[in-house]
Amino acid sequence: MAAPGRYTLYTRKGTAGAAIEAAAAECGVEPDLIDIPVGCPRDKWEAFCRINPRKQVPVLIHPDGTTITESTAILTHLADSHPQAGLIPAPGSSARAFHDRWLAFFQANVYEALLRENFSTRYTTNPDHAPEVRQSALDFIARHYVIYDQVLTDDGPFLFGQRFQMVDIMVWLLVWWSDRDRLAREAPRVLHLWHEAGRRPHLAAAAQRHFAD
Ligand SMILES: N[C@@H](CCC(=O)N[C@@H](CS)C(=O)NCC(=O)O)C(=O)O
């Protein structure tokens, strides 16, 4: 049971929980962490599935008890409610629309296609076709990184130049799961963004917890 007035984050090693943990730390928030490992005890799993019927982490529970799923919703909530961290443009500004456009672009396209790559049997009624599902997902992912690479400029490394924002945390997360050799060839600015974001202490710490072997 979380202490009153605190956030709770349901998370798992190697997942988008890494981005939320890093984002929370960037905002000065330390949520209570509840690990939902693969194969966790049935009662814990069933309680978690009641919270998120999608059966996916991350899930952030607001101090008032509101359940927040979907990484982009969690990231924007954290940034909006901790404006002193300066991690997102002001609501209603064109900069915010630009920021949210690319955040949504990554969630709807790259993140979704990474699931198709990694859970390809879920996306076909014929398991024999899973390899083709996976291959088309890989090409789809690569195509979207190339689009984003052309949005980044020499003022970078981030979407807003030197100014690090929530969207950069999302890109940093997704690159961890992506083919970085292909990115080096096809989307070098995206790879550079990943390197530079990873130098931030909170992201480096999350990477150590989630992605170190
Ligand atoms: N749209 C969700 C996707 C969440 C998601 O795919 N989570 C993965 C871990 S990164 C998961 O729990 N996968 C287990 C499953 O789908 O069975 C989000 O943006 O948070």
The ligand as an SDF file (V2000), in Angstrom:
LIG
                    3D

 20 19  0  0  0  0  0  0  0  0999 V2000
    0.6800    1.8150  -25.0920 N   0  0  0  0  0  0  0  0  0  0  0  0
    1.3420    1.4120  -23.8730 C   0  0  0  0  0  0  0  0  0  0  0  0
    2.1810    0.1820  -24.1800 C   0  0  0  0  0  0  0  0  0  0  0  0
    2.7200   -0.4440  -22.9300 C   0  0  0  0  0  0  0  0  0  0  0  0
    3.4820   -1.7060  -23.2380 C   0  0  0  0  0  0  0  0  0  0  0  0
    3.5120   -2.2040  -24.3700 O   0  0  0  0  0  0  0  0  0  0  0  0
    4.1350   -2.2350  -22.2130 N   0  0  0  0  0  0  0  0  0  0  0  0
    4.9090   -3.4200  -22.3770 C   0  0  0  0  0  0  0  0  0  0  0  0
    6.2400   -3.2730  -21.6650 C   0  0  0  0  0  0  0  0  0  0  0  0
    7.2120   -1.9720  -22.3690 S   0  0  0  0  0  0  0  0  0  0  0  0
    4.1850   -4.5780  -21.7410 C   0  0  0  0  0  0  0  0  0  0  0  0
    3.7700   -4.5010  -20.5990 O   0  0  0  0  0  0  0  0  0  0  0  0
    4.0620   -5.6490  -22.5060 N   0  0  0  0  0  0  0  0  0  0  0  0
    3.4830   -6.8640  -22.0520 C   0  0  0  0  0  0  0  0  0  0  0  0
    2.3840   -7.3000  -22.9520 C   0  0  0  0  0  0  0  0  0  0  0  0
    1.9740   -6.5500  -23.8550 O   0  0  0  0  0  0  0  0  0  0  0  0
    1.9520   -8.4210  -22.7600 O   0  0  0  0  0  0  0  0  0  0  0  0
    2.2030    2.5400  -23.3260 C   0  0  0  0  0  0  0  0  0  0  0  0
    2.5250    3.4550  -24.0790 O   0  0  0  0  0  0  0  0  0  0  0  0
    2.5350    2.5640  -22.1380 O   0  0  0  0  0  0  0  0  0  0  0  0
  1  2  1  0
  2  3  1  0
  2 18  1  0
  3  4  1  0
  4  5  1  0
  5  6  2  0
  5  7  1  0
  7  8  1  0
  8  9  1  0
  8 11  1  0
  9 10  1  0
 11 12  2  0
 11 13  1  0
 13 14  1  0
 14 15  1  0
 15 16  2  0
 15 17  1  0
 18 19  2  0
 18 20  1  0
M  END
$$$$
